[in-house]
Amino acid sequence: MRAIWSGAISFGLIYIPVKIYDGTRSHRIDFDLLRKADRCRIRYARVCRETGEEVPNDEIVKGYQYRKGDYVIISSEDFKRASVHKSQTIDLVSFVKADEVDQKYLEKPYFLEPVKEAAKAYALLREALRKSGKAGIGRYVMRTREHMALIKAEENAIVLNQMRFADELRSSKELALPQPGISDINERELEMAIKLIDQLTEKWTPQQYTDTYYEDLRKIIQEKIEGKVPAAPVEPQPIPVGVTDLFSKLSKSLEMAQHRKEAA
């Protein structure tokens, strides 16, 4: 793996030099854009909106529009001035019980690896987090933006979960949702729904779930490489808008779940 950031965890007066590694990998398949007639590759160009001329990268700067048509140029030095300290450290500012953090705040996991000389301090923080059952809340700057982070011990690693700020989360109050305790919920239907949930409940095993769309797409690509004609796509059935006869559908669903469990 290739490190994407290096700096230090700031823990009281202790500094633990670390590198950040991406904790996920994408299943995205990369495609090139081609001209249909001769398969000539298409490239994106950065052009001036006023003249249509292509602009070289070394002539492009970042600007902030503070008034319509008026910009102030922000240089790389300006970004450094705003984060001289923050861009070098992950500052642990507080600790919380690990299970108190709402999952909505968690955005993306990263692994933290210590430099060789910081192995003991790294292990100390990891074991302190593990035995206390706590997680650290930190702040750091990466790619010209400040982030919140949840720092946890997982197996032999300290994992940094990039977090969203509270004001980045929208409220569900903006949506038209049925309110709790509405009178038209049938008790028999509710009991059947709970039974169906119980029937489908199993131990969380993430390894059993794979990206089936990615796998199907890779299969189609391989068939086309081999000169085969992929099967025609099956037309999807229209999704019914009205949900009716709930009890009957719940009964059938419960029966199907029971058969599946017995077969497994």
C-alpha positions as CSV (number, residue, x, y, z in Angstrom):
1,M,0.0,0.0,0.0
2,R,1.1,3.6,-0.6
3,A,0.8,6.2,2.1
4,I,-1.4,9.1,1.3
5,W,-0.5,11.4,4.3
6,S,2.2,11.5,6.9
7,G,2.4,13.4,10.1
8,A,1.9,12.6,13.8
9,I,-0.9,11.8,16.3
10,S,-0.8,14.5,19.0
11,F,-1.9,12.9,22.3
12,G,-1.3,15.2,25.2
13,L,2.4,16.0,25.0
14,I,3.1,12.8,23.1
15,Y,3.7,12.9,19.3
16,I,3.4,9.6,17.5
17,P,4.7,9.9,13.9
18,V,2.4,8.0,11.6
19,K,1.5,7.4,7.9
20,I,-2.1,7.2,6.7
21,Y,-3.1,4.4,4.3
22,D,-6.5,4.1,2.6
23,G,-8.6,1.4,4.4
24,T,-10.8,0.7,1.4
25,R,-10.5,-0.2,-2.3
26,S,-12.9,0.6,-5.1
27,H,-14.6,-1.9,-7.3
28,R,-15.0,0.8,-9.9
29,I,-14.1,-0.2,-13.5
30,D,-12.4,2.5,-15.4
31,F,-13.6,3.3,-19.0
32,D,-12.1,5.5,-21.6
33,L,-14.3,7.7,-23.8
34,L,-13.9,6.9,-27.5
35,R,-15.2,8.3,-30.8
36,K,-17.6,5.7,-32.0
37,A,-16.4,5.7,-35.6
38,D,-12.7,4.9,-35.2
39,R,-12.3,4.4,-31.4
40,C,-10.1,7.4,-31.1
41,R,-9.6,8.3,-27.4
42,I,-11.3,11.5,-26.1
43,R,-9.6,13.7,-23.6
44,Y,-10.9,16.5,-21.4
45,A,-9.4,19.9,-21.9
46,R,-9.5,22.9,-19.6
47,V,-10.6,25.9,-21.6
48,C,-11.2,29.5,-21.0
49,R,-14.9,30.2,-21.0
50,E,-14.4,33.6,-22.5
51,T,-12.2,32.7,-25.5
52,G,-12.5,28.9,-25.8
53,E,-8.7,28.6,-25.7
54,E,-7.1,25.6,-23.8
55,V,-5.2,26.7,-20.7
56,P,-2.0,24.9,-19.6
57,N,-2.0,23.5,-16.0
58,D,0.8,25.8,-14.9
59,E,-1.4,28.8,-15.7
60,I,-4.4,27.7,-13.7
61,V,-4.9,29.1,-10.2
62,K,-7.7,28.8,-7.6
63,G,-9.9,31.8,-7.1
64,Y,-12.7,32.6,-4.7
65,Q,-15.6,34.7,-6.1
66,Y,-16.4,37.2,-3.3
67,R,-18.7,39.3,-5.5
68,K,-20.2,38.5,-8.9
69,G,-17.3,38.7,-11.4
70,D,-14.7,39.6,-8.8
71,Y,-12.2,37.0,-7.6
72,V,-9.4,36.8,-5.1
73,I,-6.6,34.4,-5.9
74,I,-5.7,31.8,-3.3
75,S,-2.2,30.3,-3.6
76,S,-0.7,27.1,-2.1
77,E,1.1,29.4,0.4
78,D,-2.3,30.7,1.6
79,F,-3.5,27.1,2.3
80,K,-0.3,26.5,4.2
81,R,-0.7,29.7,6.3
82,A,-4.2,28.5,7.3
83,S,-3.0,25.1,8.5
84,V,0.7,25.2,9.3
85,H,0.2,23.0,12.5
86,K,-3.1,21.3,11.5
87,S,-1.7,19.9,8.3
88,Q,1.0,18.0,10.2
89,T,-0.8,16.5,13.1
90,I,-3.9,14.6,14.1
91,D,-4.9,16.3,17.3
92,L,-6.8,14.1,19.7
93,V,-9.0,16.6,21.5
94,S,-11.3,14.3,23.5
95,F,-12.3,10.7,24.1
96,V,-15.7,9.1,24.0
97,K,-17.2,5.7,24.5
98,A,-16.7,3.9,21.2
99,D,-20.3,2.8,20.9
100,E,-21.7,6.3,21.5
101,V,-20.9,7.7,18.0
102,D,-23.8,7.6,15.6
103,Q,-22.8,5.7,12.4
104,K,-24.1,8.6,10.3
105,Y,-21.0,10.6,11.2
106,L,-18.6,8.0,9.9
107,E,-17.4,8.6,6.4
108,K,-14.3,6.5,5.4
109,P,-11.7,4.3,7.3
110,Y,-8.0,4.7,7.1
111,F,-5.1,2.7,8.7
112,L,-2.5,4.5,10.7
113,E,1.0,3.0,10.7
114,P,3.8,4.2,13.0
115,V,7.3,5.0,11.8
116,K,9.8,2.5,13.2
117,E,11.0,4.7,16.1
118,A,7.4,5.3,17.3
119,A,6.3,1.7,17.5
120,K,6.2,1.7,21.4
121,A,4.2,4.9,21.7
122,Y,1.8,3.6,19.0
123,A,1.3,0.3,20.8
124,L,0.7,2.2,24.1
125,L,-2.1,4.3,22.6
126,R,-3.6,1.3,20.9
127,E,-3.7,-0.8,24.1
128,A,-5.0,2.2,26.1
129,L,-7.9,2.7,23.6
130,R,-8.6,-1.1,23.6
131,K,-8.7,-1.5,27.4
132,S,-10.6,1.7,28.1
133,G,-13.2,0.9,25.5
134,K,-12.8,4.5,24.4
135,A,-12.2,6.2,21.0
136,G,-10.4,9.4,20.4
137,I,-12.0,12.4,18.6
138,G,-9.4,14.2,16.5
139,R,-9.0,17.0,14.0
140,Y,-6.6,17.0,11.0
141,V,-6.2,18.7,7.7
142,M,-5.7,16.8,4.4
143,R,-6.0,18.1,0.9
144,T,-6.7,21.6,2.0
145,R,-9.7,20.6,4.1
146,E,-10.1,20.1,7.8
147,H,-11.7,16.8,9.0
148,M,-12.9,15.3,12.2
149,A,-11.7,11.7,13.0
150,L,-12.7,8.9,15.2
151,I,-9.6,7.0,16.3
152,K,-10.1,3.4,17.4
153,A,-8.1,0.3,18.1
154,E,-9.0,-2.6,15.8
155,E,-6.9,-5.8,15.9
156,N,-3.3,-4.7,15.8
157,A,-4.0,-1.4,14.1
158,I,-5.2,2.1,15.1
159,V,-7.9,3.0,12.6
160,L,-8.9,6.5,11.7
161,N,-12.5,6.9,10.6
162,Q,-13.0,10.2,8.8
163,M,-16.1,11.9,10.1
164,R,-18.7,14.3,8.9
165,F,-19.2,17.5,10.9
166,A,-22.7,17.8,12.5
167,D,-23.7,20.7,10.1
168,E,-23.0,18.5,7.1
169,L,-25.9,16.1,8.0
170,R,-29.3,17.0,6.9
171,S,-32.4,16.6,9.1
172,S,-35.1,14.1,8.2
173,K,-37.6,16.8,9.3
174,E,-37.4,18.1,5.7
175,L,-39.2,14.9,4.4
176,A,-42.8,13.9,4.3
177,L,-42.7,10.9,6.7
178,P,-45.4,9.0,8.6
179,Q,-45.4,9.9,12.2
180,P,-44.9,7.3,15.0
181,G,-48.1,5.9,16.5
182,I,-50.3,6.3,13.4
183,S,-53.6,4.5,14.0
184,D,-53.9,2.6,10.8
185,I,-51.1,0.1,11.7
186,N,-52.7,-3.3,12.2
187,E,-51.4,-5.2,15.3
188,R,-51.5,-8.5,13.5
189,E,-49.4,-7.0,10.6
190,L,-46.9,-5.6,13.1
191,E,-46.5,-8.9,14.8
192,M,-46.0,-10.7,11.4
193,A,-43.4,-8.0,10.4
194,I,-41.5,-8.6,13.7
195,K,-41.6,-12.4,13.1
196,L,-40.2,-11.9,9.6
197,I,-37.4,-9.7,11.0
198,D,-36.6,-12.4,13.6
199,Q,-36.6,-15.1,10.9
200,L,-34.2,-13.2,8.7
201,T,-31.9,-12.2,11.6
202,E,-28.4,-13.7,11.4
203,K,-24.9,-13.0,12.6
204,W,-23.3,-10.2,10.7
205,T,-20.7,-11.7,8.4
206,P,-19.5,-9.1,6.0
207,Q,-17.5,-11.6,3.9
208,Q,-20.6,-13.2,2.6
209,Y,-21.6,-10.0,0.8
210,T,-20.0,-9.2,-2.5
211,D,-20.5,-6.6,-5.2
212,T,-22.5,-8.7,-7.6
213,Y,-23.1,-5.8,-10.1
214,Y,-19.3,-5.4,-10.4
215,E,-18.9,-9.2,-10.9
216,D,-21.7,-9.3,-13.6
217,L,-20.1,-6.4,-15.4
218,R,-16.7,-8.0,-15.4
219,K,-18.3,-11.1,-16.9
220,I,-19.9,-9.2,-19.7
221,I,-16.6,-7.4,-20.5
222,Q,-14.7,-10.8,-20.6
223,E,-17.4,-12.2,-23.0
224,K,-17.0,-9.2,-25.3
225,I,-13.2,-9.6,-25.3
226,E,-13.7,-13.2,-26.3
227,G,-16.0,-12.2,-29.1
228,K,-19.1,-13.7,-27.4
229,V,-22.5,-11.9,-27.6
230,P,-23.8,-11.3,-24.1
231,A,-27.3,-12.4,-23.3
232,A,-30.0,-9.8,-23.9
233,P,-30.9,-7.9,-20.6
234,V,-34.0,-9.0,-18.8
235,E,-36.5,-6.2,-18.7
236,P,-37.2,-5.3,-15.0
237,Q,-40.7,-5.7,-13.7
238,P,-42.4,-2.4,-12.8
239,I,-42.3,-1.6,-9.1
240,P,-45.9,-1.5,-7.7
241,V,-46.7,1.9,-6.2
242,G,-49.5,0.8,-3.9
243,V,-48.7,-1.5,-1.0
244,T,-51.8,-3.6,-0.4
245,D,-52.8,-6.9,1.4
246,L,-49.9,-6.6,3.8
247,F,-50.9,-9.5,6.0
248,S,-51.0,-11.9,3.0
249,K,-47.6,-10.7,1.7
250,L,-46.1,-10.9,5.2
251,S,-47.3,-14.5,5.6
252,K,-45.8,-15.6,2.3
253,S,-42.6,-13.8,3.0
254,L,-42.3,-15.5,6.4
255,E,-42.9,-18.9,4.7
256,M,-40.2,-18.2,2.1
257,A,-37.7,-17.1,4.8
258,Q,-38.4,-20.3,6.7
259,H,-37.8,-22.5,3.6
260,R,-34.6,-20.6,2.9
261,K,-33.4,-21.2,6.5
262,E,-34.2,-24.9,6.4
263,A,-32.4,-25.3,3.0
264,A,-29.3,-23.5,4.4
